[in-house]
Amino acid sequence: MTRATDCIVIGAGIIGAAIALELNCRGIRTISVDRNPAAGYGPTSGSCSIIRVHYSTFEGTAFAWEGYHYWRDWDDYLGVRDPGGMAEFREIGCLVMQTEANDYLEKHESISRELGIPCESWNTSDVEARLPIYDLRSFGPPRRTDDAEFGVPNDSKLPGALYWKTAGYVTDPQLSTKNIQCACESAGGRFLFKREVVGINLSSGKVAGVRLDDGSELQAPVVVNVAGPWSSRINRMANAHGDMTISTRALKQEVAHVPAPEGFDFFKNGFVISDSDIGCYVRPEKGNFILIGSEDPPCDPREHVDPDSYDRNFSDQWTNQVYRYAQRVPALGIPNRMKGVVDLYDVTDDWIPVYDKSAVPGFYMAIGTSGNQYKNAPIAGKLMADLIEYCESGNDHDVSPLEFRLPYTGRSLNASFYSRKREINRESSFSVLG
C-alpha cells in the first residue's frame, strides 16, 4: 500500500510533533511516523522537561526566551483543548549557582540583560534563606565517589546565585506531546504509530518518500528526520551525512529520583537548580521528591550506545549523582533502591542541535536535540517550518541562510547557527546545559 502526502516527519517526540503542527498550520499536510505506540513515548517521556531561559550562547538564550512564551501561553499556542487533559507548566523559577566553572555567570547575566529577561542576583544569605537545607561550601571541581578528595570542601563558600523567574518544568512531557498531536490532527496532520522507517526513497537525486517495516511506502517530496537517538541511522539511509561537519550519537543518561529531606517541602519551596560546583541539576517532583541529573562534568564518562541495544539498568552513575547532591544537601535521604529514569539523548559534537536542510533535496534534519531542547520545541517547530518553506521555494540556505524572526521578541536569528556544516561552537558548555 502506498499513501501520498506533502511531507513525512520521522519521529513523533516533542520536536517532531511541533514541526508537524507548524507545517499543517501552513497548509502543508504531514504524516508523522514513529516506532512507538503513541506520541512522546520515546526519549521525550524520560525528559525532565525543564523550561529555562539561560544558555551559554546569545543565540541559544534568545531561542529559549522565545520558547518560554509558548509554554506560558500553552492553550493559545495549541489553539485547541485536548480532551485527554492538558499539560501543566509549573513556573517555579530556576536558580543557578555562581561558580568558577561558569565564570560566576557574568556572561549569562549580560545576555539576559541584553534580551530583557528578568534575572535576580542572590547572595549567599538569600540562597540560605530560601533553601535552609543547603550547605553552600564549595566542593568543586565535581568528583566521583571513588576520588580521595570527594566530599572534601574547599576553603570558600559559593558567592551566590542568579535566579530566573521565567522558568520551571512541565509535569508530564508525554502529555505535552500528545497535546501537540491533538492540535496537529485538528489542523490536518496524521500520525502513524508502531511503524519503523527502513529506507528513504529517492528519485532523480531528490526525496520521494519512505519505506516502512511492514512493506508499505509513503510518498512525499519532503522528509524531515526528527528520529532522536536514531537520527544518524536515518541520515545514512538518505545518504545525507556526507557533507556534515557535525555528527550525532545516542548517549545513555540516568536521572535519579530521591525523597526530599524531612521537614522541608521541596515540591512547594524548591526550584529548578543548576550547580556546576557539584556537577548536578535538580528539580522538584510531586510527592516531595527530587529529580537529580548530571551536568556532564569531565569526571562523568560519556556512554555512547546503540539505541536498539543498551543496558537500561542503573549504574554507579546514579550513585555518583545522588552523593554529589548530598554534598550540597547533607540531610538528603538516599534510598537503598535506585529509582528514576534511564534513557537516551541524541547529542551533537557541541551539544547544540542541527536544524537544517541536507545535501539531499527535500531531506531536512532536526537532530541532536536531546537534553536541552525540550523547552524549545514550539519555536523549533516554527523555525523548521520556515526553513522548509524557504528552501522549497528555491532558496539556498547554505549560501544565503534563513533569517528567522522570533515572533514574540521580534528579534531575528541567523539560522546557520544550527547548521549541519558549522564549526564546533566553542561557546557551548559541551553538556546538557547547551
C-alpha positions in Angstrom: 0.0 0.0 0.0 1.3 3.5 -0.9 0.0 6.8 0.6 0.9 10.3 -0.5 1.2 13.5 1.4 3.1 16.8 1.3 5.7 15.9 4.0 6.7 12.9 6.1 8.0 13.6 9.6 10.1 10.8 11.0 9.6 10.9 14.8 6.7 11.9 17.0 8.6 13.1 20.0 8.1 16.7 21.3 10.2 18.3 18.5 8.7 16.1 15.7 5.2 16.8 16.8 5.8 20.6 17.0 7.3 20.6 13.5 4.3 18.7 12.1 1.9 21.1 13.8 3.5 24.2 12.3 3.6 22.6 8.8 -0.1 21.8 8.9 -1.0 25.2 10.2 0.6 26.5 6.9 -1.4 24.1 4.8 1.4 21.6 4.3 -0.1 18.2 5.1 2.1 15.7 7.0 2.2 12.1 8.1 4.3 11.5 11.2 5.8 8.1 11.5 7.0 6.7 14.9 8.1 3.2 16.0 6.4 3.8 19.4 2.7 3.3 20.2 1.9 7.0 20.8 3.4 10.5 20.5 6.1 11.3 23.1 6.6 7.7 24.1 10.3 7.6 23.2 13.1 9.6 25.0 10.6 12.6 25.3 8.8 10.6 28.0 12.0 10.3 30.0 12.8 14.0 29.8 13.0 16.1 33.0 11.0 18.6 30.8 12.8 21.7 32.3 11.9 25.1 30.9 14.7 27.6 31.4 15.9 30.7 29.6 19.6 30.7 30.2 22.2 29.3 27.8 25.9 29.8 27.2 25.4 31.5 23.8 23.4 34.6 22.8 21.5 32.7 20.1 20.6 29.8 22.4 19.4 32.2 25.1 17.3 34.2 22.6 15.8 31.0 21.2 14.9 29.7 24.7 13.5 33.1 25.8 11.2 32.9 22.8 10.3 29.3 23.5 9.3 30.1 27.1 6.3 32.2 26.0 4.6 29.3 24.3 4.7 27.2 27.4 3.4 30.2 29.4 0.6 30.6 26.9 0.1 26.9 26.2 -3.6 27.0 25.3 -3.1 29.9 22.9 -0.2 28.2 21.2 -2.1 25.0 20.6 -5.5 26.6 19.7 -7.4 23.5 20.8 -8.1 21.7 24.1 -7.0 18.1 24.3 -9.9 16.1 25.6 -7.4 13.8 27.4 -6.2 16.7 29.5 -3.6 19.5 29.2 0.0 19.5 30.3 0.9 21.8 33.2 3.8 24.2 33.2 4.9 24.8 36.9 6.6 28.2 36.6 8.7 28.0 39.8 11.9 29.6 38.6 15.4 28.4 38.1 18.3 29.1 40.4 21.9 28.7 39.0 24.8 28.7 41.4 27.7 31.1 40.6 30.8 29.0 40.4 34.3 29.2 38.9 33.3 26.7 36.3 30.6 29.0 34.9 32.7 32.2 35.3 30.2 33.3 38.1 27.5 33.7 35.4 28.8 37.0 34.2 28.1 36.2 30.5 24.7 34.7 31.3 23.7 37.7 33.2 24.9 40.1 30.5 23.0 38.2 27.8 19.8 38.2 29.9 20.1 41.9 30.4 20.5 42.5 26.7 17.5 40.4 25.9 15.3 41.9 28.6 15.0 38.6 30.5 14.1 39.1 34.2 17.1 37.9 36.3 17.8 38.4 40.0 21.1 38.2 41.8 21.0 36.3 45.1 23.8 36.5 47.6 24.7 33.6 50.0 22.3 34.7 52.6 19.4 34.9 50.1 20.1 31.3 49.0 20.3 30.0 52.5 17.1 31.8 53.5 15.2 30.1 50.7 17.0 26.8 50.9 17.9 26.2 54.5 18.8 22.6 53.7 21.7 23.8 51.6 25.4 23.7 52.5 27.0 26.3 50.3 30.6 25.3 50.8 32.4 24.8 47.6 33.3 21.1 46.7 34.4 21.7 43.1 35.5 20.5 40.8 32.9 17.7 40.7 34.4 14.3 41.5 33.3 10.7 41.6 32.8 8.9 44.9 36.0 6.9 44.5 38.1 10.0 44.3 40.1 10.5 47.6 39.1 14.2 47.5 35.4 13.5 47.1 33.3 15.3 49.8 36.3 17.4 51.0 35.2 21.1 50.9 37.3 23.9 49.6 38.2 26.9 51.8 35.4 29.1 50.4 31.6 29.2 50.0 29.8 29.8 46.8 29.3 33.6 46.4 25.6 33.3 45.4 23.4 32.6 42.5 21.2 34.0 39.7 17.5 33.4 39.7 15.4 33.4 36.6 11.7 33.5 37.5 10.6 32.7 33.9 11.5 29.0 34.3 10.2 25.8 35.8 9.1 22.5 34.3 6.3 20.6 32.6 4.7 18.0 34.8 4.1 15.4 32.1 6.3 15.6 28.9 4.4 12.8 27.2 1.1 14.5 27.7 2.5 17.8 26.4 3.5 15.9 23.2 0.0 14.4 23.0 -1.4 17.9 23.3 0.6 19.0 20.3 -0.5 15.8 18.4 -4.1 16.8 19.1 -3.6 20.3 17.7 -1.8 18.9 14.7 -4.5 16.4 13.9 -7.1 19.2 14.2 -5.1 21.1 11.6 -5.0 18.2 9.2 -1.9 16.2 10.2 -1.9 12.4 10.5 0.1 10.1 12.7 1.3 6.5 12.0 2.5 4.6 15.1 4.2 1.2 15.5 5.9 1.6 12.2 9.6 1.9 11.6 11.2 3.7 8.6 13.6 1.2 6.9 14.5 3.2 3.8 14.4 6.6 2.2 13.2 6.6 -1.4 14.9 8.9 -3.9 14.0 9.9 -7.4 16.5 11.7 -9.7 18.5 12.5 -6.6 15.6 14.0 -4.7 13.5 12.7 -1.8 10.4 10.8 -2.9 9.2 9.2 0.3 10.0 6.4 2.8 9.7 2.6 3.1 8.2 1.1 6.2 8.9 -2.1 8.0 5.5 -3.6 7.0 6.4 -3.3 3.3 4.3 -0.2 2.7 5.5 3.1 1.3 4.7 6.7 1.9 5.2 9.2 -0.9 6.2 12.9 -0.3 8.6 15.4 -1.8 9.8 16.4 1.7 11.0 14.2 4.6 12.1 15.6 8.0 14.4 13.5 10.2 13.4 14.0 13.8 14.3 10.5 14.9 16.1 11.4 18.1 18.8 8.8 19.0 18.1 7.0 15.7 18.8 10.2 13.7 22.2 9.2 12.4 20.8 6.0 11.1 18.1 7.8 9.1 20.7 10.2 7.7 22.7 7.3 6.4 19.5 5.8 4.8 19.2 9.0 2.8 22.9 9.3 2.2 22.6 12.8 3.7 25.6 12.7 6.0 28.5 13.2 3.6 28.8 17.0 3.8 28.1 17.2 7.6 30.8 18.5 9.9 28.5 17.9 12.9 27.6 14.4 13.9 25.1 12.9 16.3 25.3 9.9 18.6 23.0 8.2 21.1 24.1 8.9 24.7 22.9 7.0 27.8 21.7 9.2 30.6 20.4 8.5 34.1 18.2 10.6 36.3 17.8 9.8 40.0 14.5 10.0 41.9 15.0 10.5 45.7 12.9 11.8 48.6 13.5 15.4 49.8 14.9 15.8 53.3 12.3 15.5 56.1 11.0 18.8 57.3 11.4 20.7 54.0 8.8 20.8 51.3 11.0 20.9 48.2 8.0 20.4 45.9 6.4 23.6 47.3 9.5 25.7 48.1 12.2 24.3 45.7 13.2 25.4 42.2 14.9 24.0 39.2 18.5 24.3 40.4 21.8 24.1 38.4 25.0 23.6 40.3 28.2 23.2 38.3 30.2 23.1 41.6 28.9 19.6 42.1 28.0 18.8 38.5 24.3 18.3 39.1 20.9 19.8 38.2 17.7 19.1 40.2 14.0 19.8 40.1 11.1 19.1 42.4 8.8 16.2 41.7 5.3 15.5 43.1 5.2 13.6 46.4 8.0 15.8 47.7 10.7 14.0 45.7 13.8 15.4 43.9 15.0 14.5 40.4 18.8 14.6 40.1 20.6 14.7 36.8 24.2 15.1 35.8 25.5 18.3 34.1 28.1 16.1 32.4 31.3 17.3 34.2 34.6 15.8 33.0 34.6 13.2 35.7 31.4 11.5 34.4 32.0 9.1 31.5 30.1 9.6 28.2 28.5 6.2 27.4 27.5 6.3 23.7 25.4 3.3 22.8 23.4 1.5 20.1 19.9 2.8 20.7 18.4 -0.6 19.9 20.7 -2.5 22.3 21.9 -0.9 25.6 21.7 -1.6 29.3 18.6 0.1 30.7 19.6 -0.6 34.3 21.0 1.9 36.6 24.8 2.0 37.1 27.2 3.7 39.6 26.4 6.9 37.7 23.1 7.1 39.7 25.1 6.7 42.9 27.6 9.4 41.9 24.9 11.9 41.1 23.0 11.4 44.3 26.1 11.5 46.5 27.3 14.7 44.8 24.0 16.3 45.5 24.2 15.1 49.1 27.3 17.3 49.5 25.0 20.2 48.9 22.1 18.8 51.0 23.6 16.8 53.9 20.2 15.7 55.1 19.3 14.2 51.8 17.7 10.7 52.2 19.5 8.2 50.0 17.2 5.2 49.3 18.5 1.7 49.2 16.7 1.1 45.9 17.7 3.1 42.8 14.7 4.8 41.3 14.4 7.2 38.4 14.9 7.1 34.6 17.4 5.5 32.3 17.0 6.7 28.7 18.8 8.2 25.7 19.9 11.6 24.4 20.7 12.4 20.8 23.6 14.7 21.0 25.9 16.6 18.6 29.6 17.2 19.0 28.9 20.5 20.7 25.5 19.7 22.2 23.9 22.4 20.0 21.2 20.9 17.8 21.1 20.7 14.0 18.1 22.4 12.5 18.9 22.3 8.8 18.4 21.1 5.3 20.7 18.4 3.9 22.7 17.8 0.8 19.8 15.7 -0.5 17.0 18.0 -1.9 13.8 17.6 0.2 15.5 16.0 3.1 15.7 18.0 6.4 17.0 17.4 9.9 16.0 18.4 13.4 18.5 16.3 15.3 20.9 16.4 18.2 18.1 17.9 20.2 18.1 15.8 23.4 18.9 17.0 26.8 18.4 20.7 26.3 15.8 21.3 23.5 12.6 20.0 25.0 11.9 23.6 26.2 12.4 24.9 22.6 10.0 22.5 20.8 7.4 25.1 19.9 9.9 27.6 18.5 11.9 24.9 16.9 8.8 23.8 15.1 8.3 27.3 13.7 12.0 27.5 12.7 11.9 24.2 10.8 8.6 25.2 9.0 10.1 28.5 7.9 13.3 26.7 6.8 11.3 24.1 4.7 9.2 26.8 3.0 12.3 28.9 2.4 14.3 26.1 0.8 11.4 24.5 -1.1 10.8 28.0 -2.7 14.2 27.8 -4.3 16.4 29.5 -1.8 19.8 28.0 -1.0 20.1 28.1 2.8 23.8 27.1 2.6 24.6 30.2 0.6 22.1 32.7 1.9 21.0 31.5 5.3 17.4 32.0 6.5 17.0 35.0 8.8 14.4 33.6 11.2 12.2 36.1 13.0 11.3 35.3 16.6 7.6 36.2 16.8 7.3 37.2 20.4 10.5 39.2 20.8 10.7 40.5 17.3 14.4 39.6 17.0 15.9 37.8 14.0 18.2 34.8 14.3 20.5 33.7 11.6 19.5 30.0 11.2 23.0 29.0 10.2 23.8 28.9 13.9 22.2 25.5 13.8 23.9 24.4 10.5 25.0 20.8 9.9 28.1 22.3 8.3 29.1 24.7 11.1 32.4 24.6 13.0 32.1 23.2 16.6 30.8 26.1 18.7 33.4 26.7 21.4 31.0 28.9 23.4 28.9 25.8 24.2 29.0 24.3 27.6 29.5 20.9 25.9 27.0 19.5 28.2 23.3 19.1 28.8 23.3 22.9 29.6 23.8 23.6 25.9 
